[in-house]
Amino acid sequence: MRPPIEFLFPPELASDMIYSFVIIVCSLMIYIATKEIYELSSYKGLKYFRQAFLFFAIAYFFRYFIMFVLTFFNLNLWISPGVVFSLSMLVFLYSSSMAVFSLIYSVMWKKWNHSKFKNYIFNILAIAIAVIGITFRGIGVSLLLNVIFLASVSFVLFIAYRDLKGKKTGKNLLGIYSLLFIFFFLNVIDVLIPKFLQPFNLIISLISILLFMTILYRVLKKIGN
Amino acid sequence: MSKRGKLEIMKDILKVVQESRNSIKPTPLLRKSGLSSTSFKEYYLALLDKGFVKEVLDNNEDKMVILTEKGFRFLEKYKTMISFIEEFDL
């Protein structure tokens, strides 16, 4: 007989899965809600905006949900759970990096449109971040990697903010994006260095959910459905 | 020209077709669009390609341009698209 779910999942893992589930639903709702206006307009900024939230959904799926699915449905795979965990972490790190790159590019594409190789560059960087993150799981390397990544993202956001010149909406939005990136990096650090941020886990999860819900609310308000 | 400009031009061409009781010959459409013939050709082919307009023959066997359902939908959603792009600074 299958053991009760509380034996399969300790409460903290269950709360992480609920958290991931909420983020996945919010991200997919943003992706689906913007489908029609993207299909009608073929607008490049919209393409990358949607792509960012698709990558967020994939990242959070591979963060916890995949383990839930494998364990709950008692799937016997030909590869060991350790390998499944490493592969899912690899996809998580790649997707999360791509999500950050896509969201930044959705705002900056007009300025960076001259380079034909951005997509390759983003993919290569995301793969490099994922491989380094998985290969060197020590606290030092993981922290350094994320600090460099966050510093680069902050620099780009600063340039975008400076270029807005009194546009209230954009500045407000960049503030939300900045917070989203900070809390997303905290999530990545939490995955790479378990227990490092454990005392703050709940507050990080709640603020992350709040940020995704704010963006979803603004999307649905604009789309009108 | 920015993509925003492209969306606006597409909307303007579709609007001309709609306001001509959804049936207009290509030449008056070119004139009313206010574009050079080269630019018009580029946008017109894009609109045909995206399925926003189609060409039909009228009773006199003249080629007429009409909006498709997708074309009407584009016009309906145009304001939403622009306000979304502005809201998210895309």
HADDOCK unambig.tbl for C-alpha pairs under 7 A between the chains (distance, minus, plus):
assign (segid A and resid 37 and name CA) (segid B and resid 81 and name CA) 5.94 0.50 0.50
assign (segid A and resid 40 and name CA) (segid B and resid 74 and name CA) 6.03 0.50 0.50
assign (segid A and resid 41 and name CA) (segid B and resid 7 and name CA) 6.97 0.50 0.50
assign (segid A and resid 45 and name CA) (segid B and resid 90 and name CA) 4.73 0.50 0.50
assign (segid A and resid 46 and name CA) (segid B and resid 90 and name CA) 6.57 0.50 0.50
assign (segid A and resid 106 and name CA) (segid B and resid 90 and name CA) 5.57 0.50 0.50
assign (segid A and resid 107 and name CA) (segid B and resid 89 and name CA) 6.05 0.50 0.50
assign (segid A and resid 107 and name CA) (segid B and resid 90 and name CA) 4.90 0.50 0.50
assign (segid A and resid 169 and name CA) (segid B and resid 87 and name CA) 6.15 0.50 0.50
assign (segid A and resid 170 and name CA) (segid B and resid 87 and name CA) 6.92 0.50 0.50
assign (segid A and resid 170 and name CA) (segid B and resid 88 and name CA) 6.58 0.50 0.50
assign (segid A and resid 170 and name CA) (segid B and resid 89 and name CA) 5.64 0.50 0.50
assign (segid A and resid 173 and name CA) (segid B and resid 88 and name CA) 6.78 0.50 0.50
assign (segid A and resid 222 and name CA) (segid B and resid 80 and name CA) 6.73 0.50 0.50
assign (segid A and resid 222 and name CA) (segid B and resid 84 and name CA) 5.94 0.50 0.50
assign (segid A and resid 223 and name CA) (segid B and resid 80 and name CA) 6.29 0.50 0.50
